[in-house]
Amino acid sequence: MAVKVVRWLVLLAFGVFFLLPLLAMAEFSTRGAGGTRSLDSWSGIVTDPDLVDAILVSVQLAVAGSLLVLVLLVPTMTWIRLRLPRLRRPVEFLCLLPIAIPAIVLVVGMAPLYAWVDYFLGGSPLTLTFAYAVLVLPFAYRAIDAGLSAIDLKTLAEAARGLGASWAAVLLRVVVPNIRTALIGASLLSVALVLGEFTVASLLNFDTLQVRVNLLGKRNAGVSIAVSLLSLLFAFALLFLLSFVGERRRGAAAGEG
């Protein structure tokens, strides 16, 4: 009984800690003149064309960055586990390196490269996909590595190859379905990071969601807070979705067992 009480008290404390700032943001974004409540700040999100464009750009970057990281990591990590296990530690070090390097240092190194990227591909904000793929590497790597560690990859691959499957079929029909939850987790973490990233986009002079929110904060704090709250709620919804998918996956596996 005492353990349950302590558990609920801890959960309540964490709930208050996380919910109070969100409630304060909601209160501020709906604050009108004369102490009244107004949704002008929220309606301002859809009436500002620059903000809408920035949101669309960030969503496209989130999707493109997630897909690029998955396309790069899943085949590479699978092949290393099956054929080149000695490279696992060096590749892990390289993938986790961006989390140890400050974003400002990464931008200093990327700026000369982006001069060539702009020259060959133009100045579209979608070229930030390459920079964001580097930023999300540590988080996506850990999620995918956990998924691959949870299955007997070598046995599954050898069985599929013994039945005549090509390596592409092994990857798409054996590996990917068995690490679906890990792939979803890596994707959602990537999306949350991209939607909240400011430093790289700002220093490389691209107009993304967080850059626009920063500019709005200087002339319309209500809209800025409303967009920030909406972004946080979207990230929380993604995390709850991941938890829900993971529970369904475990429940299905337990039922089959």
N, C-alpha and C positions, 0 to 999 in steps of 0.2 A: 504493500500500500504506500509506504513512504517513498519507494522508488518511483511509483506512478506520479505521486504528487510532485516530486522533484523534476521529473521529466516534463510534466505539464507546465510547471513554473518556468523551466528553461525555454520551452517552446513559446510560452507567452512573452517572455522577455525578448526573445529574438523577433517575434512577431511585432511587438511594439517598436523595437529598434528599427526594423525595416519599413513598417507601415507609416510611422509618424512623418518621416520626410515626404512620403508620397502623398499623404493627406495634406500636408502643408503646401506642397506644390499644387494640388488640386484646388485648395482654398485660394491660393494666390492667383491662379489662372482664371478663376471665376469671380474675382473681386471686381466689382463695378464702382461707378461714382456714387458717393453718398452712402457707402456701406451696403449697397444692393448687390445682388448676384447677377452676373451676366455671362453669356457664352460668346461674347465678341472675340475673345482671344482664341477660342477654339474654332470659330468660323473663319478667323483670319488665316488659319492654316491652309484652307482650300482656296481662299481668295488671293493669296500671294503667289503669283506665277513663278517667281524665282525660287520660293520655298518648295513648291510642288515639283519643279524641275530637279532641285537638289535631292528631294526624297526619292524621286524615280531613279536618279543617278546612283544613289547609295544602294537602293534595292538591286539594281542591275549589277553593281560591283559586288554585292554580297553573294548573289547567285553565281556570277562568273568566277569569283575568287574561290568559292566552295568547290565548284566543279573542277577548276584547274588543280586545286590541291589534291582532290580525290583521284583525278586522272594520273597525277604524278606519283602519289604515294602508294596507292593500292597495288599496282603492278610491281613497283620497285620493292616494296616491303615483302610482298609475296615471293618474288624471285630470290631475294636475299635469304629469306628463311628456308627456301627449298634448295637453293644451289650455292649461295655464297654466304654462309653463316659468319665467316670471319669479318665480313664488312658490316655486320649489324651494329657494332659499337661505333665505328667511324661515322656511319650514316646517322645513327642516333645523335651523336655529338653535333653534326652539322645541322640536323633538323631542330635541335633544342637551342642552338646558338643564338637565334634572333631574340629569344626571351631574356638573354643575359646582356644584350646590347641595347642601350637607350635608343628610343625612336629618333632623337635628334642626330645621333651618330649615324644611324642607318640612312637618314635623309641626306646627310653630307656625302655619304658614299654613293647614294642613288642619283643624286642631282646630275653628275656628268653623264651617267647612263641614260637618264631621261632626256637629255639633250639629243641623243641619237634616236631614242624612241619617238620623240616628237618629230624628228626629221623624217623617219621612215613611216610612221603610223599616224602622224598628225597629233594635234593637241587635244584629242578627246579625253574627257575624264575617265573613260573606260580603260585607258592605258594604266590606270592605277591598279588594275587587276593583278599585274605582275608584282607590284610592291606589297599589296595586301596578301598575296599568296605567300610571300616570305614571312610576313607578320604572323599569319595563322599556322604556319608549319609546326611550331612546338605543340600547340593544342590539338591539331588534327593528328599529328604523329602519335601522341599519347593515347588518344581515343582509338585509333586504328590498331595500334600495337596491343592494346588490351583486348580488342576483339579477336585478333589473330592468336593471341596467347590462350584464349579460351577454347579453341578448337584444335583438333588433331590435324593440322594442315597437311603434314607430310603424308599421312595415311589416306586422307581424302583425295589428295592430288594423285597419288600413285594408283589408287583404285580407279579414278576417272581416266587416267592415262591408259591403264590396263584394259579399259573398256573401249578404247579407241578415241577418246575425246582429245581435241587439240588443246594447246595451251590457252588459247582465247576462250574456248568453251569451259575449261577448268576455272578460269578466272571469273567468267560471267555467270556460269551455272552452278559452280560449287563454292567458290570463295565468297563472292559478293552476297549470296543469300544467307550464308552462315554468319556473316559479320554485319548484317543489315543494321542492327541497333547501334553498333559502333560507328558505322558510316553516317547514320542519322545524327548521332551525337557530335561527330566531327563537323558535320555540315552546320548544325545549329550553333555550335561554338564559334565557327567561322563567321556566320551571319551576325551574331551578337557582337563580335569584335569589330567587324567592318562597319556596322551601323554606329558604333560608338567611337570610331577612330577620328582624331582631329589633327594631330601633329603632322603626319606625313602629308595629308591633303592640303593643309594650310601652307606648309613650307614649300610645297611643289606648285602652289597657286592653282589648285583645283577647287571647284565649288561643290562640296558635298554637304550632306545633311548637317553634320556637326559644325562645319565652317559657316554655314548659313545661320545656324542657331546662335553661334558666337556673335555674328553680325547683328542678328535680331535683338540680342540681349542689350545692345547699346542704344536701340531706338524704340523697341517694343518688348519690354520684359515679359509681359503677359503671354504673348504668342510664343516667345522663346521657352518659357517654362511649360506651356501646354505641349509644345513639340517634344521637349525633353521627357515629360511624363508619358506621352504616347509612345516614345521610343523605349522607355523602361518597361512599360506594360507589355509591349510587343516582345521584348527580350524575355520577360518572365513567362509569357504565354508559350514561347518556344521551349523554355526549360521544362515547363509542365508537360508539354507535348512529348518531349523526350522521355520524361518519367513515365507517362502513360503508355507510350509505345514499348518501353522496356518492360513494364509490368505485363502487358499483353503478350509480349514475346516469351517471357518466363512462364506465364500461365499456360501458353500453348505448348511449350516444351514439356512442362510437367504433365499436361494432359496426354501428350503422346507417349510419355514414359510410363 
